[in-house]
Structures are given as structure tokens and as C-alpha cells.
Amino acid sequence: MAKLLNVFVGAPQSKYAAVAVLVSFAAVGLAVLFSKERVPLTQKLVAVSLLFLLSLPAMLLTLFQLTCMVTGAGLRNQRWWCSGYAWLVSALIILYSVLLVVMTILSFRAESQSVKVEKFYSSRENFQEMAEDMMEEEEEGAGVVTMPPSEAELSGGEEKMPEPEVASGEPEKVGGTNEGAMVAAMEPEGFTSCGAPW
């Protein structure tokens, strides 16, 4: 068993790369398991295990290549370029794993900030609704009395002249209470020259 492990992690570079990859897998797995999405826990476990199983062949191949590059260079680095290339590949893998962990942490922070933003906007909408309700209640409770429009406003600003009173058939008195000066209001007028009615 130790010989089989030495094929993949038989060099220091491959050991460091394997640790970095395992840490990044653990971070992603925990992020999936503890996310706030409404997915059953069993489905989350299946997703994490599928992620690990699908990534395992590529990870083992890379570790094997790293080990072979280092051991192919010789125990005392007889071919230094192979050892340097192994360190370069190991550094790229570590960088990729660190970026993956950082993105996982940032996604958690973004999720918490989005929850705060949603709370802010929901409270803002509640306050707006409360303010509108209070304004409506004040308008209804104040009992604002509106005066009906006057006749001048209805007719466009021109006041109507009072209509003359209709004569009742009795003779109208002219000149106060003088009974001799009474003239019949309904009597038709006539021409002065011939006396004919209009």
C-alpha cells in the first residue's frame, strides 16, 4: 500500500499539491452542505460525493505526473529542469486551490450581504406602507370640509344677475303708498299715435 501511495505522493511537491487539493475539496463540500438553498441533505451529499469522484481521476493523474517528474529528475536533482517544472505545476495547483477557497468564502459573505439587503428593502417597503396608511388615516380623521362651488365658479366666474320677480297679477304700486298712482303691471303698452298694442 505504501508503494502505491508513493506513486502519487512520493515527492514533496506532490504531497503539498495533494494537501491543497484535499483542502479545496473539503471547503467546496462544506459550502454545498451548509448552503441555505432549499435542497434536501441527501441530494447535497450526493452532489459532494459526485464532485469528489469526478475530480479524483484528474487529481491522481496530476499527482502521478508530479511524482514522476521529480523522481525522473533523479534523487539529487540531476535534471533540475524536471524538478523546476514539477514545482511550477505544484505552485499552479496550490494557487488554483487557494483561489477556490477564497471564492467559497466570498460566496458565503455575498450570501450574508444579500440577506441584509433583502431585509433592508423589505423593512423599507413596510415603512412606506405604514406611512401611506398613516397619511390616509390623517386625511380621513381630519374631516376636511370642502365648500361646494359657488354659482360664480360653476358659470365660469361670471355672477348671474338676480332674476326679476314675476308679477302676481295685482297692480304694482309706484311711488310708495300713494293709491292714486297705481298702475296695472300686466296692462299692455300701446303706440302713442294710434294706441295699438305692440
RAURUR-V995149 format. One record per pair of residues at least 24 apart in sequence whose ideal C-beta (glycine too) atoms are under 8 Angstrom apart, sorted by the first residue. I is the first residue (numbers start at 0). GAP is how many residues later the second one is. D is the distance in Angstrom with one decimal. If there is no record, write none. Layout:
BEGIN
<<I,GAP,D> <I,GAP,D>>
END
This chain:
BEGIN
<<5,61,7.5> <6,57,6.2> <6,60,6.4> <7,52,5.9> <7,55,4.3> <7,56,5.6> <7,59,6.2> <8,54,6.2> <8,58,6.9> <9,57,4.6> <9,60,7.7> <9,61,6.4> <10,55,6.2> <10,56,4.8> <10,58,7.9> <10,59,3.6> <10,60,6.5> <10,75,6.8> <11,58,7.7> <12,53,5.1> <12,56,8.0> <12,57,5.9> <12,73,4.7> <12,74,5.8> <12,76,7.6> <12,77,4.0> <13,49,4.7> <13,50,8.0> <13,52,4.1> <13,53,4.6> <13,56,7.3> <13,72,7.9> <13,76,7.3> <15,74,5.9> <15,78,6.7> <16,45,7.0> <16,46,6.3> <16,49,6.0> <16,72,7.7> <16,73,4.7> <16,76,4.5> <16,77,6.6> <17,41,7.7> <17,45,5.6> <19,73,6.1> <19,74,4.6> <19,77,4.0> <19,78,7.4> <20,38,5.3> <20,72,6.6> <20,76,5.8> <22,74,6.5> <22,78,6.9> <23,72,7.8> <23,73,3.8> <23,74,7.9> <23,76,4.5> <23,77,5.7> <24,26,7.5> <24,27,5.9> <24,30,7.0> <26,73,6.9> <26,74,4.8> <26,77,4.9> <27,72,6.6> <27,76,6.1> <30,73,4.7> <30,76,6.8> <30,77,6.9> <34,76,7.8> <35,75,6.7> <61,27,7.3> <61,31,6.6> <64,24,7.2> <65,24,6.0>>
END
